[in-house]
Amino acid sequence: MENKLTTLKLSKSDVEEIIEIEDIIEAVESAFKQFGNEKIQMPPKAYLYFNKHNGDYRTMPGYLEEEEIAGCKLVNSHPENKEYPTVMAVLILVDTETGYPYCIMDATELTAYRTGAAGGVATKYLSRKDSDTVGLVGAGVQAETQLRAVNTVRDIKEVKIHDVSSEATENLLKQIKDLNHKTKVCKTTKEAVKDTDIVITTTPVRKPIVKASWISPGTHINAIGADAEGKQELETKLLKKSKVVVDDYKPAIHGGEVNVPITNKEYNKKDIHSDIGKIVNQTKTGRTNPKEITIFDSTGLAVQDIASGWKIYQKAKQKNIGQKIELI
């Protein structure tokens, strides 16, 4: 930290000018590896539930011990928002020697990118290398970043999309036009996931919408939407026939894709194959044959945010982007 009397403030536009999916994939993969090596501190997320408004607010502190990077992300989830984004976030990076907050940044775009990057890393380690078709169930912001991340680790040729909102689908088609994929808008979830190499689910549903019978052998699934208690996108039968990898056991059991089946005693936490950190550091196996179905259950880890935020902070300093403020 060059000047302990000032804080670098990075606005939404500042972050958007700097952020690149390749950088965030690199940061997230490193964070996962350090998580697998137990070289991090990461207390559980603390939740506030705004039940009257179908929303919640979370605090996510994290510390990457080897690199001396620490901070905390504050983030909401309000899926019914109209005038505001459904997810908004702020990240604070702090000096580990003094505790001084040397950077505060808008982390809304970072949140979308680091979640997408996690899917990209999982796809790299769990999908078949010859995977070239993607099925998107849900066409919101996260669908785009997931697709961009997957596109960096696999040679994707065709994308199938299903969303209950035609407006969301049309917007996504515009956003991913530069990728030059063959695209198909599907009328049903079944059509989007059937005979598809990589399936990405990014919906806020509380009842499963993807059936086991629709998923072909060899498919990899990034289950992203379930990030709070009571949410579930995949039929429990599908979990039982798949190799399930979580980002972290505790938050996954609390609010990930496995949370409802475990609560209902329809799935046992002992059946979870591994966390992603042990796959990345190669202490546990990932995909072992071309016909097995793999599932990545992603709830989001604070160390993903901290590592990604550090990458953005470093680039901001290099490019002289942002505003120095006297915060304290």
Salt bridges, closest charged atoms under 4 A:
GLU16 OE2 - LYS12 NZ 2.51
ASP23 OD2 - LYS315 NZ 2.80
GLU26 OE2 - LYS311 NZ 3.09
GLU29 OE2 - LYS124 NZ 3.06
ASP56 OD1 - ARG58 NE 2.59
GLU97 OE1 - LYS4 NZ 3.92
ASP130 OD1 - ARG128 NE 3.01
GLU144 OE2 - ARG148 NE 2.97
ASP155 OD2 - LYS157 NZ 3.02
ASP178 OD1 - ARG148 NH2 2.75
GLU191 OE2 - LYS184 NZ 3.19
ASP197 OD1 - ARG128 NH2 2.91
ASP227 OD2 - ARG58 NH2 3.50
ASP227 OD1 - LYS231 NZ 2.80
ASP275 OD2 - LYS278 NZ 3.09
GLU292 OE1 - LYS243 NZ 3.46
ASP305 OD1 - LYS73 NZ 2.95
ASP305 OD1 - ARG114 NE 2.86
